[in-house]
Amino acid sequence: MNDTIKELIHGLKDKLVDYRRNFHVHAESGWTEFRTTSVIARALEDLGFQIKMGDQIICKESMMGVPDDQTLEAHMKRAVDQGADPELVKKMKGGLTGVVADLDCGKGPFLALRFDIDANDISEAQDDKHRPFREGFTSINPNVMHACGHDGHAAMGLVVAEILSQIRDRLKGKIRLIFQPGEEGVRGAKPMIDAGILEGVDTILGGHIGFQAARTGMLICSTDKFLATTKFDATFTGEPAHAGGAPEQGRNALLAAASAALNLHAISRHGQGASRITVGTIQAGQGRNVIPPNALIKAETRGETSEIDEFMFQRARQVLAGAAQTYDVEVDIKLMGKTSSGQSSPEIMEIIKNNGQKIEFFDPDQIIDNTEMRGSEDYSHMMTVVQEQGGKGTYFMIGTDLSAGHHNFYFDFDESCLAPGVELIVKSALDILS
Ligand SMILES: [Zn+2]
């Protein structure tokens, strides 16, 4: 069986890189992954998977940070121009991107594999220092780039699907592949969970290339201490007035936002663990001689546990409301992203480790049991939900040399990590389902 899987992967190596580069060229950010989803859904259907899309897998009410309708329409059209299936794109109207695909192999455990598919809002480097530029596969979509490696994740997911479909007679149970949109900004997991896609799942596997495994040959088998986080926009609305003639008639939204920004950063630390708060941007005002009637704050909180993050966010709401009251303006707080903290299950870590040790690509000295995330990734929300319903899960990191850090416009990775990554996932799935 070992050799069969190896042979199958060997035969699909070029396809793996082709998929990755195809997704890289057509990078799409959160809730606009119309073409990416279309390519994935078509391929999975051809492999005999049962496909679910649109409101079957995304709870509309739970969507956060969705672009406006006009932007979404423009992206739907752009996606079709770039080869997306118009019928499939229609199913994603409103930004309901992503796809869930099931392979039913009879009685047995229920395993979910999660792959994120979105890109970043960043303009890709266009010079010879950057390999995707040298080799002609940079993003053709302006200001969007796969700068985190999710193009690699989507490619791996499709090849994992192809191999699993070919060895399905060896599998007992059900496999669900989750191709998740909107991981950046932690927007995609919650609406998928709220649509019920994890009901009945006993084990979930997810991972990332690179990150703390930033050398080819490295493997981190599990991850703990994902930071819970809440992203939010606060819009202040006041009243404009003549700054010289009648300032007393104005209501100053800029001052409310400025005061809120200072006091948000003054929220007390939490005794039970790490916390963060950042006001990332403030935009306010209209003209030099106008009392500013408008202001927007984009901010986020984080916590070592979901409780600590919730403490930070609730205190933030109070600060924002207090600042609005002081300056007699209104404030509207909109949730833009949210995810919980998370810890991997040791039993599943062992499965990843055992299989990693059997794959030559991974350097035995560089196979690490566990790392601390100290950042946020909304897979942790999925893993926590599965654990709360009595299941298990882990988050692994597949080592790869990186040309620049994640989210940098020079980001690129060593594609030789993709095939061993597929092998690791397939063999672990086989252990769980046989
Ligand atoms: Zn990422």
Residues whose N, C-alpha, C, O or C-beta is under 5 A from the ligand:
A	BS01	ZN	C148
